Amino acid sequence: SYMENVYTLYSDRVQVDNRFVDFSNFKNNPVRDQELPAFYTIGYLNTFKYYNGTKPWQNDTLTVKPDLDFWGGNPSAYFTLKSGNTETWCAWVNNATDYGIGIYVPNIDRLLAGRHAYNAYPDAIEPESTACSYVAPLNRFKIVSFEALEYSYLITSGSTNEIRNLFN
C-alpha cells in the first residue's frame, strides 16, 4: 500500500491531508468502520466533548462525557451522530481547566472514544504515565484496491469554545 500524509501548519491549527492506495488486489475487503484517523491524547485530557444535535454551527449544547471506559470491545464507546449533523468535531479537554485538543473531520457519521489506563489524578501531568484518551472519527466503507482513499482533518488546541469557533 501507499500512504501519504501532508501536514500544513497554520498559526491556529494543523491541517492534515491524507491519501491511501491499497495495492493488494484483495477482492474480499468487507465494508467496515475505518478510522479517519485514530487520534490519541495524554490521559490528562480526560473529558470528551462533541456536538450531536440538530442545529449544527449554531452554538447548540454539546454532549460531555467525563467518565469514558476503555474503547476496545466496548459497544458503549460508539457514538452515532445525528443525520444532517455537519458539526463533526470533538475534543478531549481537562475537566478542571477546559483546555484541550480538538479534531474536525468532515463527512463522518460516528465516533469511537474512550480512555486507557486512566489516572485517578487527572490534574497531574505525569510524563511516564501510560494513560491516554482516544477518539476515532469513523465512516463505514470498503477499501477497494487501486482506488485512492483521500480525506482531510484539522487539529487545534484551546478551550472548548476556542476549538469550536475555529472549526466553525
N, C-alpha and C positions, 0 to 999 in steps of 0.2 A: 504494500500500500504506500501511498504518498500522502504526507500530511504537511500542510503549510500553515503557519500562524504569523500574521503580520501585526505587530504592536505599534500603535501610534499614540505617542504621549502628548497630552494637552495639559494646560495648567490646572485643570479641574477634573480630569478623567483620563482613563486609558481606553482606547478603542481597540478591540481585537477582531481581526477578520480571519476567518478560517476556511480552509479548503482541504477536502479529504477525498481521495480516489482509491478504491479497492481494486486491486489487480488479480484477485484470486480466481475469478471466473466461477466462483461457487454459486450454484444455481438455486440452492435451497435456503437462502438467508430468510429468516422469518421476519414478519412485521413485529417490532417490539419497541420498547422505550429506548430512546437514545438520549444520552446526557449531552446537553448543549450549553455549557460544558459541565464537568464536575468541578465544584468550587469549594475550597476548604479555607477556613479561617482559624485563628487561635481560639482556644476554649474560653478566653476572657470575654469574647464576643458571644454572649450566652442567650440572647433573646432574638427570636426570629420574627421578622415583620414583613408583611406583604399586603397587597391590595387584592380583594376578591369581591368587589361589589358590582353594581350595575351602572355606576356613574364614573367611568374612568376619567382621570385627569381633572376631576372637579373637587379635589381635596376632601373626598369622602373618607369615612372611617376606615382605618387599617385593621387587619387581623394581626393579633400579637400572640405569639406562642413562647412563653418564658421557660417551659419545662419539657422540652422535647427529649425523647429517648433516642437510643441508637437506631439508625435507619435500616441497617441490614436485616432483611427478612421481616420487617415491621410494616404491616399493611396500614397502620395509622400514621406512618411517616409520609404518605402521599397526600397531596393537596390539589384537588382538581379545581381549576379556575373556571369561573362562570363564563358561559358563552358570550362573546362580544366584549370581553374584558381586554382592552389593549394596554392597560397599565400593568404590564407584565415584568415588574421589577420586584426584588426582595432585598432584604438587608439582614445581616447579623450585627446587632449592636450590644453594648454592655448595658444591662438594665439600670445600673446606678448612674451612668453618665449620658446615656442615649447617644453615644458616639460609636460609629462602626464603619462597616464596608458594605456597599450595595452593588448589585449586579442587575443589569437590564438586558433581557433577551427578547426581542420582538417575536411574535407568532408562536409562542409556546402555549401549551394547554394544561400542564401540570407541573408541580414542584415536588421533589423528594428531598426531605430535610430532616436533620437530626444532629445529635451530639454524641461524641465518643469520649469515654474516659473523663466524664465531666468532673471538674474540680469543685468541691464543696465551698471553695473560697473564690468566687468569681471576680472579686475586686483586686486580686493579687495576680500580677502577670509573672508567671514562672517560666523562664526560657527552657528549662529542662522538662516541662510538662508534656505529656503525650496527648493531652486533651485537645480536641478540635471540634469545630462546628462545620457542618457540611450542608450544601444545597446543590441540587442538580435540576436546572430547568429542563423539562422533558417534552419531547414530541414522539409520537409513535409513527414509525415508518420503516420500510425495508431498505437496507443498503444494497444498491444494485452495482454490481461490478462494472467498472469502466465509466461510471457516471459520477461526475463531480458532485459532492455534497458541499454546499457553501452556506455559512452562517456567520453572523457577527454579534458582538455584545459589547456593552460598556461597563466599566467598573469605576466607582468613585468612593470617596470616604467623606464622613461628616456626620452631622446629626441626622436623625430620620427625616426631618423637614428639608435639610440641605440636599440630601440624597434624592428625595422625591422631586424637589424643584429642579435639580439638574436634569434628571431623566425626563421630566416634562418638557 
